[in-house]
Amino acid sequence: MTYTALPAVTTPDQLVQQLNWRYATKQFDPSRTIPEDVWTALEQSLVLAPSSFGLQPWKFFVIRNPDLRQQLRQHAWGQAQVTDASHLVVLAIRQGLGEADVDQLVDRMAEVRQVPSDSLASYSTMVKGFLQQPPYPFDPEAWAARQVYIALGFFMHSAAMLGIDTCPIEGFDPARFNEILRLPEQGYAAVVLCAAGYRSEVDKYAALAKVRYATEDVVGYVD
């Protein structure tokens, strides 16, 4: 099997332009909904996000019920993005990550790549060994949360490239979200939220200049 590099779908200038356009949207237009084909692409940005070992220790819960979102808003500092955005995603980690999760991934790898499961034995042993005896002080849930933030970044970047506004939200009560959404019963725990949709024309923050340190202050080269 041979692989051919895909052509770029944007230019460097367009990329920077979209990243400058993006901001953490404070006020969404509740009358506008993300089209189904656009949402499907954004959904795939979550599915296709990379993770350490490819373990994907996460699940992404898209909250569509308006009444439920209103209830959740009470436990997110009353932030309007929770109810007014077109879509609300709760990014959650897999709790109690262990050998069973590795076995599940290996089975999926064998299915997708059409190879015998036993041909992946060395990979399985390596990942299980890392989880059981990591080479450094290791908190499985903190590690899983870092993987979730990779997916969050993928989602927000993909949204910006498609002209969709987003707002990542850490200002919420994870315990109450877990309880209301019954996440622990499913083996998951909420880590971060992300609202997605279209900015309101009256959101004053949309027109503010983006404040960042100079490139030379945050990017260093080691030759």
Backbone torsions as a table, in degrees:
resi	resn	phi	psi	omega
1	MET	NA	132.9	178.2
2	THR	-110.4	154.0	-177.7
3	TYR	-123.2	136.0	179.2
4	THR	-117.6	132.7	179.0
5	ALA	-64.0	137.6	178.0
6	LEU	-80.1	147.9	177.5
7	PRO	-71.0	152.7	177.6
8	ALA	-62.6	141.8	-180.0
9	VAL	-102.8	1.2	176.1
10	THR	-149.6	169.9	177.9
11	THR	-102.9	160.8	176.1
12	PRO	-54.7	-41.3	179.8
13	ASP	-64.9	-40.0	179.9
14	GLN	-66.7	-37.7	178.1
15	LEU	-60.2	-51.6	-179.2
16	VAL	-63.4	-36.7	178.4
17	GLN	-60.5	-45.1	-179.5
18	GLN	-68.6	-35.5	179.0
19	LEU	-69.5	-31.9	174.9
20	ASN	-73.3	-32.9	179.1
21	TRP	-67.6	-35.8	-177.5
22	ARG	-66.9	141.3	171.2
23	TYR	-153.1	164.0	178.4
24	ALA	-74.3	98.0	-171.4
25	THR	-65.1	124.4	-178.8
26	LYS	-90.6	-29.1	-176.5
27	GLN	-135.2	116.1	179.5
28	PHE	-95.7	157.4	173.8
29	ASP	-88.5	105.5	-175.6
30	PRO	-68.6	-10.5	-178.8
31	SER	-85.5	-9.8	-175.6
32	ARG	-108.5	135.7	-178.8
33	THR	-119.4	139.9	177.3
34	ILE	-65.5	128.2	178.9
35	PRO	-58.8	151.2	-174.5
36	GLU	-59.2	-41.1	-177.9
37	ASP	-68.8	-33.8	177.5
38	VAL	-69.4	-43.3	179.0
39	TRP	-63.0	-38.6	179.3
40	THR	-58.8	-39.7	177.3
41	ALA	-65.9	-41.7	179.2
42	LEU	-66.4	-37.6	175.7
43	GLU	-58.8	-41.6	178.9
44	GLN	-68.6	-26.8	176.1
45	SER	-64.0	-30.2	174.4
46	LEU	-74.5	-46.5	-179.0
47	VAL	-60.6	-38.5	-174.3
48	LEU	-91.0	1.7	179.3
49	ALA	-62.5	142.5	179.6
50	PRO	-78.0	156.0	175.1
51	SER	-148.9	157.1	-179.7
52	SER	-59.3	130.5	-175.8
53	PHE	64.0	3.3	-174.0
54	GLY	68.0	21.8	-171.2
55	LEU	-74.4	-24.0	177.2
56	GLN	51.4	61.2	-176.2
57	PRO	-81.8	56.5	-170.0
58	TRP	-153.1	170.4	166.3
59	LYS	-153.3	147.2	-175.4
60	PHE	-116.0	115.7	-176.3
61	PHE	-100.7	116.9	-179.8
62	VAL	-95.4	114.6	-174.4
63	ILE	-91.1	111.6	-176.1
64	ARG	-104.5	-21.7	-177.0
65	ASN	-72.9	115.7	-177.7
66	PRO	-59.4	-39.6	-179.6
67	ASP	-66.3	-38.8	178.9
68	LEU	-66.6	-40.0	178.4
69	ARG	-65.1	-36.0	176.6
70	GLN	-64.4	-39.8	178.3
71	GLN	-65.9	-41.5	-179.7
72	LEU	-67.0	-32.9	-178.4
73	ARG	-57.4	-34.1	179.2
74	GLN	-60.6	-24.6	-177.6
75	HIS	-108.2	21.2	176.6
76	ALA	-132.6	42.9	177.8
77	TRP	57.9	23.9	178.5
78	GLY	67.7	19.4	-176.2
79	GLN	-67.9	126.9	-174.7
80	ALA	-65.7	-24.1	-179.2
81	GLN	-57.9	-31.6	-177.3
82	VAL	-60.7	-37.7	-177.5
83	THR	-101.4	-27.6	-170.5
84	ASP	-91.2	-21.7	179.9
85	ALA	-70.0	156.5	178.2
86	SER	-59.9	-44.7	-177.8
87	HIS	-132.5	145.7	173.7
88	LEU	-124.9	125.0	-179.7
89	VAL	-113.6	128.9	172.1
90	VAL	-101.8	114.0	-179.4
91	LEU	-92.5	121.3	-172.2
92	ALA	-125.4	153.2	177.3
93	ILE	-98.0	155.9	173.2
94	ARG	-79.9	125.5	179.3
95	GLN	-87.5	151.4	176.7
96	GLY	62.9	38.5	-178.4
97	LEU	-55.5	131.0	-177.4
98	GLY	-160.6	-159.3	-174.3
99	GLU	-61.0	-35.8	-179.0
100	ALA	-61.7	-35.0	178.9
101	ASP	-69.2	-37.1	177.0
102	VAL	-66.1	-43.3	179.0
103	ASP	-60.8	-40.9	179.6
104	GLN	-62.2	-43.0	179.8
105	LEU	-66.4	-42.0	179.8
106	VAL	-61.6	-41.1	177.5
107	ASP	-62.4	-39.7	178.9
108	ARG	-67.9	-41.1	177.3
109	MET	-60.0	-44.0	179.8
110	ALA	-63.3	-38.6	179.1
111	GLU	-66.8	-48.6	-175.1
112	VAL	-69.2	-41.5	-176.0
113	ARG	-92.1	-2.2	176.7
114	GLN	54.9	54.9	176.3
115	VAL	-130.4	157.9	177.4
116	PRO	-65.8	143.8	179.7
117	SER	-60.0	-36.3	-177.5
118	ASP	-68.8	-15.9	176.5
119	SER	-73.4	-12.3	179.9
120	LEU	-104.4	16.6	-175.6
121	ALA	-61.3	-40.6	-178.2
122	SER	-66.6	-38.7	177.1
123	TYR	-63.8	-45.8	-179.7
124	SER	-59.1	-44.8	-179.9
125	THR	-63.3	-40.1	-179.4
126	MET	-63.1	-48.9	-177.2
127	VAL	-66.4	-43.1	178.7
128	LYS	-62.3	-38.7	178.3
129	GLY	-63.1	-39.2	178.6
130	PHE	-64.3	-43.0	-178.8
131	LEU	-68.4	-35.1	-177.0
132	GLN	-82.3	-41.9	-177.9
133	GLN	-136.2	73.9	-178.4
134	PRO	-64.9	152.8	-177.2
135	PRO	-78.5	4.1	179.8
136	TYR	-154.5	162.7	178.1
137	PRO	-51.7	128.7	-166.3
138	PHE	-135.2	123.2	173.3
139	ASP	-110.5	107.0	-175.0
140	PRO	-55.2	-39.5	-177.5
141	GLU	-73.1	-36.9	176.3
142	ALA	-65.7	-39.5	177.5
143	TRP	-63.3	-45.2	179.6
144	ALA	-63.1	-37.7	179.3
145	ALA	-63.1	-37.4	178.1
146	ARG	-64.6	-34.0	177.1
147	GLN	-66.7	-39.1	179.7
148	VAL	-61.2	-36.5	-179.9
149	TYR	-69.6	-26.1	172.5
150	ILE	-63.6	-45.4	178.6
151	ALA	-62.7	-39.2	177.6
152	LEU	-59.7	-44.7	179.0
153	GLY	-62.7	-42.0	177.3
154	PHE	-59.1	-44.8	-177.8
155	PHE	-63.3	-47.1	-177.8
156	MET	-66.9	-39.7	178.6
157	HIS	-65.8	-45.2	180.0
158	SER	-61.1	-40.6	178.9
159	ALA	-61.5	-45.0	-179.6
160	ALA	-60.3	-40.0	-178.8
161	MET	-67.9	-23.0	179.2
162	LEU	-98.5	6.2	179.3
163	GLY	75.0	25.8	179.2
164	ILE	-106.5	134.2	179.6
165	ASP	-84.1	149.3	178.0
166	THR	-140.3	162.3	172.6
167	CYS	-146.7	111.5	174.9
168	PRO	-73.8	142.6	-174.5
169	ILE	-133.0	114.8	171.2
170	GLU	-102.6	-12.0	-179.0
171	GLY	-79.6	75.6	177.2
172	PHE	-154.5	165.9	-179.9
173	ASP	-95.8	99.9	-177.2
174	PRO	-57.2	-37.9	-177.8
175	ALA	-62.6	-41.3	179.9
176	ARG	-71.3	-38.8	176.1
177	PHE	-62.2	-44.3	179.2
178	ASN	-58.8	-42.7	-178.5
179	GLU	-66.6	-48.5	-176.3
180	ILE	-65.8	-40.9	-178.4
181	LEU	-88.4	-2.8	179.9
182	ARG	55.3	44.0	-177.8
183	LEU	-70.7	-43.7	179.8
184	PRO	-57.8	-32.7	178.5
185	GLU	-63.6	-23.8	179.0
186	GLN	-98.7	0.0	178.7
187	GLY	89.5	20.4	-175.8
188	TYR	-130.2	165.0	177.1
189	ALA	-144.3	134.3	-178.0
190	ALA	-67.2	139.9	179.4
191	VAL	-118.2	-47.6	-176.0
192	VAL	-154.5	155.4	178.1
193	LEU	-112.4	159.0	170.6
194	CYS	-145.4	121.4	175.2
195	ALA	-92.2	143.4	-179.2
196	ALA	-139.0	141.5	180.0
197	GLY	169.3	-135.9	-177.1
198	TYR	-129.0	132.3	-179.2
199	ARG	-62.0	146.4	175.0
200	SER	-76.5	146.9	178.3
201	GLU	-65.4	-18.5	-178.4
202	VAL	-101.9	8.4	176.7
203	ASP	-73.6	107.8	-175.1
204	LYS	-65.7	-22.3	-177.5
205	TYR	-73.8	-19.2	-177.1
206	ALA	-64.0	-31.4	-175.3
207	ALA	-93.1	-5.0	-178.6
208	LEU	-72.5	143.3	177.0
209	ALA	-65.6	140.0	178.6
210	LYS	-72.9	128.3	-178.1
211	VAL	-100.6	113.2	176.9
212	ARG	-137.6	151.1	174.2
213	TYR	-66.9	158.6	178.9
214	ALA	-60.8	147.0	-177.4
215	THR	-51.3	-44.5	-177.0
216	GLU	-67.2	-16.4	178.6
217	ASP	-85.3	-18.7	-176.6
218	VAL	-120.8	-9.2	177.9
219	VAL	-121.5	122.7	178.4
220	GLY	-121.1	148.8	179.8
221	TYR	-115.2	135.6	177.3
222	VAL	-114.8	109.1	-176.4
223	ASP	-99.2	NA	NA
